Structure formats: C-alpha cells, structure tokens
C-alpha cells in the first residue's frame, strides 16, 4: 500500500489563527452589536500602488495582442524583472548578477520549496519566537530542528554560541513577530558562524522595506554572505502583493556545498517544478522598482508607520515594555502584570474589543508576550490605541 509522507502526522495543529477566529466568532455571536478592532492581522489593508495597477493593465492588454503576447515565461523569472531587482540591490551597494535573482510567487512558497536543496538529515536552527511556517516546513521535510529561544535579555536577537549545532539557519530580520532587526555586527557573527561550519543561512527579508534606521536590509551587505546565505524576499508587505503574489529569492553563484552549486541546483529545480510566474504579475512587479513605484510604496509604508507610532505612543503612555515598531510592521509587548498571552488576549477582546496575537503561538518562549500588527486602517488603529490607554493607562 502507498505510504503517505508520515512526517505530516507530526505537524502540530495550526491552532493559533484558528483559535483566534473561534474566540472572536464566539464573542461576536454573544455580542452582535460590538465591532472588533483587529490589530492582529498580518495582511495589508492598502491597495496596490497606481504604478503597479497601470503596469498590470498594460500587461493584460499585451496578452490580447498577437504582436505583444507572452506564452510560457522563463522559469527563473523574466530578464526585465531579474535585472530590475539586481539594479535595486546595486543601489544599496550589493552587486548581484540577474542570474542570481529568482522570481517567485512569494516568500511562503520559497520557504517550503527551498527545503528541496538540502538533505533531510541536515538539521535546522530556528530562532524563536518564529514565523510558524519555518517549523512546519521542517516537520514536513522530516528535518530535525534545534530551537534557539530568544528574549528581552538579548533583545530577541540571539547570537551563535560555541558548540551550537546547525546546518540550515533560519534568520528573519526584521523579525515577525518581535520586530527586532539584526545590526551589521550581529549579522557578521552569524555569517562567520555559518561559514565556519559549512552551514547555510536562509535569510527571510520579507519586511526589509520597513527599516528606517541604519541597519542591513540584505544579508548580502555582510562580507562573506555570498558563500553561505540565501535571501528570501517578498513584495507582499513591501508593495501590497499579498493577494497578487510575487517575490524573489537570491542564491549567489558562489554558494556551493560538497561540490554542488546551489544556484545551479535551484535553476534545475525551477525548470522542473515550475513554468515561471505569470508575465502580467512580473510586469506589475517591475513597476515597484521604478522611481514612481518606489515613491508610491514609500507613501503606503509611511501610513503603516504612522499606525506604528500611534500604537507605540499608547504603549509609552501605559508604560508597557515593547520591542519593534520602528523598523518593522509589528510591535511585540510584554503582557501586563505577568499575564499569560491568551489571558491578555481574552481581556482585550472582552473589555475593549481589540484583537491581537498571543505570543505563545510563535513558540514556547513567546508566552507572556503579545503581538500587534500595524496593517489595520489608521482609523481602527487610532481607536484601538485610545482604548488600550483607557483600559491599561495609569488611573
Ligand atoms: N516570511 C515572513 C516572516 C512573513 O511574516 C510572511 C507573511 O506574513 C512571509 C514570509 C510570507 O510572505 P508571502 O506573502 O510572500 O508568502
């Protein structure tokens, strides 16, 4: 009899967002007159920028014209988009060839699919609290995992220590859920560690566009990273592509292990397992990297940043300790009075109808912490911030 991939039986039920939906659903059924202020969402609320919309329209028109129609696209990405992304990196001082950039349908797809490049017996290191997809992708691949807890003592930015075991190292900076961002010095420590062990860093840069201080946007700003890191990027939060789906992954040509070149392996993987991303979406994506597109995405990100400032001001007034917010669309706070994260969730829901995300859902060391996202509308964010101050502010 066929055996399914039994690793799936080891997956923990994805209970975080399910539980949140169940609890908010039950509350609304009991209190149909109430309205919720959803500060837990990881999805954007602003539409795609006009430059992207007009590029998408033009590309749709192309597909109806015999002389401009595109069939299958190159599996690793359209040259015009790979070149636009490489040029974007060059502005930041990172030299890449377009062949080192792979266009993708988003970071989630890549975080799972890239597992194909590594033998299942290579273990993964996951810094917690963590975006849950890292753990689940490793469980599905039957990969053993070492979880490295982080906390206020290291500002949620742990560094490698003597004797740490890891072949595949997941780093997420700016971090979901903590909003913490590694400095150049800290990333250099991870790069040196990976290089010395022959490990590979999977660097999730999905939130790099939210960095406003002088901090690295890309692992490739760190010397030596080109021979020990892969970078996974997304236009989801950068430019509002959550429902449109587009991202990119950088695999340097210098990255090789045991005589195998990982860039060449990924070309082989993509040419077998995909037929490329839609021409229309890639045209829309290329518009993000134009001057006009960059200006428009900065305007949208500015609105989310204003939301972050409203929430940070509220937490400052209350006197709650928090991390993130400045260089990331997430705020990570210590629950008041040592409350556990689900008890705090229930209190906010019942008393002020504000919905956040309990930290426990991001790993055991997230217990006692809570995540707010800054993607809701400014009106809802202002109302939620006011309600938080009225509930928790010093009387
Ligand atoms: N990586 C992190 C850290 C995320 O938070 C998310 C989405 O929330 C993703 C990756 C997935 O992004 P995409 O929409 O490109 O699949």
Boltz pocket constraint, residues with backbone or C-beta under 6 A from the ligand:
constraints:
  - pocket:
      binder: B
      contacts: [[A, 42], [A, 105], [A, 106], [A, 107], [A, 108], [A, 109], [A, 131], [A, 172], [A, 174], [A, 175], [A, 176], [A, 204], [A, 206], [A, 233], [A, 234], [A, 235], [A, 236], [A, 241], [A, 242], [A, 246], [A, 247]]
      max_distance: 6.0
